Amino acid sequence: MTKEDMRAVYDRYIAKQMACTVRDLYSEETVFIRDEARTERYMKILSIGDTNIVTISPDLYQEASTALRGKIRDILYESEYIFGQTIHYVPDLKQMQPLPYPEGFTYELLVDDEIQKLVGIEGFDNSLAFDENGCTPTCFVLYARDQEKIVAVAGASYETEELREVGVDVKKEYRGRKLAAVLVRNLTVEILKRGKIPFYSASVTNLASQAVAVRAGYMPLWTDTFGTRGT
């Protein structure tokens, strides 16, 4: 799998999320999209390279597009219509070699149905969560155990047939031991080996999570908003 192959998958995913075309992502302009499928008040802004995509529900389109047309990126993200920003990272293939595991822990990789052995585990909501029926969208897990206690989990959940979103949790008393970055890196290597394409997301306010992404060998590709005001 090449960098270009992966970028094509990310582009298709982003375009579908934003109800735009892949060509729009390379316009290097601010593109306003009226999403006819949205029946409730909705607005989302996504930026990739020099392009901004602003997707708006029909009921809000005229007002918001008029107010924001011609505005620079910083103003778009400070508008009264949206809140919250996320940075989405993708792996730098040049760095995707396994890292040595910190000593003093045992590690295990679980894939698909093997993950059911962890049903009932708590405190790892960013990486692994089960519903009331014991089901989970997580399809890859790499965890660290201190004797009989699981202390850190990196998990990858199903996003599309091709894409997996990676998250990580480390118990507070075990932070600062490089567990997060190592688990994310080594899980990413395993995902790529199996022909799937990972990405990692972090809030712009979560500096620790952003640092994990960089140390694990990820680089930012796009940013977007995650909330609409007034809904």
Secondary structure, 3 states (H helix, E strand, C coil): CCHHHHHHHHHHHHHHHHCCCHHHHCCCCEEEEECCCCCCCCEEEEEECCEEEEEECHHHHHHHHHHHCCCCHHHHHCCCCEEEEEEEEEECHHHCCCCCCCCCCEEEEEEHHHHHHHCCCCCCCCCCCCCCCCCCCEEEEEEEEECCEEEEEEEEEECCCCEEEEEEEECHHHCCCCHHHHHHHHHHHHHHHCCCEEEEEEECCCHHHHHHHHHCCEEEEEEEEEEECCC
